[in-house]
C-alpha cells in the first residue's frame, strides 16, 4: 500500500514551513508504522507533483493553507482516495466570513461582525492567525471586522466520516470522533497582531460537553470530513472563531498522547468506519515548530 502525504508549506511557504514540517513528520511516521510506503511531492510545481504522484497511490491527503487547499484536494479526489475533507467543503470553510454566516444561520454562536471601534480584523480568506489583528481602523480590501471576545482560546480536534464528495457512498451516519480538546497559546503583540505559539493537550475542561457539542455540530453543518480543527473562544458563550478542514498543529501533541495510530483512524473514517473513541495518556505542551514536552 502506498500513501501520498502532500504538505505544501515545506517547500513553498517559509513562514509556515516549521508547522507544516511538524505535521508532515507526524503523519509520515504513522503511515510507515501502519505498513504504508509513503511518497510526497518534491520541489517544483505542487499541482503537477500531485498529478504525478496521486495515480500511483492508494490513499492521499493534502495539508496546505486553507485558501489554496480546495484546488489541491480536488486533484487528489480525481486520482486517488482522499483521506481529507472534500474540496467543496474546504472551499466554503476557506471563506471565514461565509463560514460565520452559515454557522450563525444554524444557531451556532460566532463573533458579531462590526465596522467601528476596537475589533478583530481578519482576512476573509486566510490561514490560522496570519493577518489577524486587533485595531480600531477600518478593514482593508479582502478583510472584515469582528467583535473582540474575552475568554479562553480552545480548539477541538475531530475526525469526521464521509458525508459528501468523491466517496459519499461510504457515508455511515456515525458521529465525528473526538481526538482531544486543546488549549491554544495565542498571544497578542503590542501592535495588536495575533500570534499562534502552540498549545497544550488533552485538556479536561469543566465545560467539555458543551465545547465538544458545539464543535461537532460545526463540523456536521459544514460537512467537514477527515481531521478538522475547530477554534473557539470560551467565555460567557462557546463561540466558534475559525474552522480548519485539515490536519492542524495540535495533532503533533495529540499523537504523542494517543494509543491509536492517526493514519489508521484517517483511513477507517474515510471508509465510513468512525471509531467511538480514542485513548489518551498524559498531557503535553507542543510548540508550533513541532516540539513536544510533558505538561
ZICOR-V127124 format. One record per residue. N is the residue number from 0. RES is the residue in three letters. D_CENTER is the distance of its C-alpha to the mean C-alpha in whole Angstrom. Layout:
n = <N:N>
res = <RES:RES>
d_center = <D_CENTER:D_CENTER>
This chain:
n = <0:1:2:3:4:5:6:7:8:9:10:11:12:13:14:15:16:17:18:19:20:21:22:23:24:25:26:27:28:29:30:31:32:33:34:35:36:37:38:39:40:41:42:43:44:45:46:47:48:49:50:51:52:53:54:55:56:57:58:59:60:61:62:63:64:65:66:67:68:69:70:71:72:73:74:75:76:77:78:79:80:81:82:83:84:85:86:87:88:89:90:91:92:93:94:95:96:97:98:99:100:101:102:103:104:105:106:107:108:109:110:111:112:113:114:115:116:117:118:119:120:121:122:123:124:125:126:127:128:129:130:131:132:133:134:135:136:137:138:139:140:141:142:143:144:145:146:147:148:149:150:151:152:153:154:155:156:157:158:159:160:161:162:163:164:165:166:167:168:169:170:171:172:173:174:175:176:177:178:179:180:181:182:183:184:185:186:187:188:189:190:191:192:193:194:195:196:197:198:199:200:201:202:203:204:205:206:207:208:209:210:211:212:213:214:215:216:217:218:219:220:221:222:223:224:225:226:227:228:229:230:231:232:233:234:235:236:237:238:239:240:241:242:243:244:245:246:247:248:249:250:251:252:253:254:255:256:257:258:259:260:261:262:263:264:265:266:267:268:269:270:271:272:273:274:275:276:277:278:279:280:281:282:283:284:285:286:287:288:289:290:291:292:293:294>
res = <UNK:UNK:UNK:UNK:UNK:UNK:UNK:UNK:UNK:UNK:UNK:UNK:UNK:UNK:UNK:UNK:UNK:UNK:UNK:UNK:UNK:UNK:UNK:UNK:UNK:UNK:UNK:UNK:UNK:UNK:UNK:UNK:UNK:UNK:UNK:UNK:UNK:UNK:UNK:UNK:UNK:UNK:UNK:UNK:UNK:UNK:UNK:UNK:UNK:UNK:UNK:UNK:UNK:UNK:UNK:UNK:UNK:UNK:UNK:UNK:UNK:UNK:UNK:UNK:UNK:UNK:UNK:UNK:UNK:UNK:UNK:UNK:UNK:UNK:UNK:UNK:UNK:UNK:UNK:UNK:UNK:UNK:UNK:UNK:UNK:UNK:UNK:UNK:UNK:UNK:UNK:UNK:UNK:UNK:UNK:UNK:UNK:UNK:UNK:UNK:UNK:UNK:UNK:UNK:UNK:UNK:UNK:UNK:UNK:UNK:UNK:UNK:UNK:UNK:UNK:UNK:UNK:UNK:UNK:UNK:UNK:UNK:UNK:UNK:UNK:UNK:UNK:UNK:UNK:UNK:UNK:UNK:UNK:UNK:UNK:UNK:UNK:UNK:UNK:UNK:UNK:UNK:UNK:UNK:UNK:UNK:UNK:UNK:UNK:UNK:UNK:UNK:UNK:UNK:UNK:UNK:UNK:UNK:UNK:UNK:UNK:UNK:UNK:UNK:UNK:UNK:UNK:UNK:UNK:UNK:UNK:UNK:UNK:UNK:UNK:UNK:UNK:UNK:UNK:UNK:UNK:UNK:UNK:UNK:UNK:UNK:UNK:UNK:UNK:UNK:UNK:UNK:UNK:UNK:UNK:UNK:UNK:UNK:UNK:UNK:UNK:UNK:UNK:UNK:UNK:UNK:UNK:UNK:UNK:UNK:UNK:UNK:UNK:UNK:UNK:UNK:UNK:UNK:UNK:UNK:UNK:UNK:UNK:UNK:UNK:UNK:UNK:UNK:UNK:UNK:UNK:UNK:UNK:UNK:UNK:UNK:UNK:UNK:UNK:UNK:UNK:UNK:UNK:UNK:UNK:UNK:UNK:UNK:UNK:UNK:UNK:UNK:UNK:UNK:UNK:UNK:UNK:UNK:UNK:UNK:UNK:UNK:UNK:UNK:UNK:UNK:UNK:UNK:UNK:UNK:UNK:UNK:UNK:UNK:UNK:UNK:UNK:UNK:UNK:UNK:UNK:UNK:UNK:UNK:UNK:UNK:UNK:UNK:UNK:UNK:UNK:UNK:UNK:UNK:UNK>
d_center = <26:23:20:18:15:15:13:14:15:17:20:19:17:19:18:14:16:16:12:12:15:14:11:13:16:15:14:17:19:18:19:22:23:22:25:23:24:21:22:20:21:23:24:25:24:20:21:24:23:20:24:26:24:22:25:26:23:23:19:16:13:11:9:10:10:9:12:14:11:13:16:16:14:17:19:18:18:22:23:21:19:16:13:10:10:13:14:15:13:10:13:14:10:11:14:13:17:17:14:16:19:18:17:20:22:21:22:18:19:17:19:22:23:26:28:30:30:28:24:21:21:17:17:17:14:13:10:9:13:14:18:17:20:23:26:29:29:28:25:26:25:22:21:21:22:21:23:22:21:23:21:19:15:13:10:9:8:9:10:12:15:16:17:18:18:20:20:21:24:22:21:22:21:20:18:14:14:13:12:13:13:12:15:13:16:16:19:21:24:27:27:24:21:18:17:14:16:14:14:16:15:16:18:20:20:23:22:19:20:20:16:15:17:16:12:13:15:13:11:14:16:13:13:10:10:9:6:4:4:7:9:13:16:18:22:25:22:18:17:13:13:9:7:3:5:4:5:4:8:9:9:12:14:13:15:18:18:18:21:19:18:14:16:18:15:13:17:18:16:16:20:20:20:18:19:20:19:18:20:20:22:23:20:19:18:16:16:14:16:16:19:19:22:23:23>
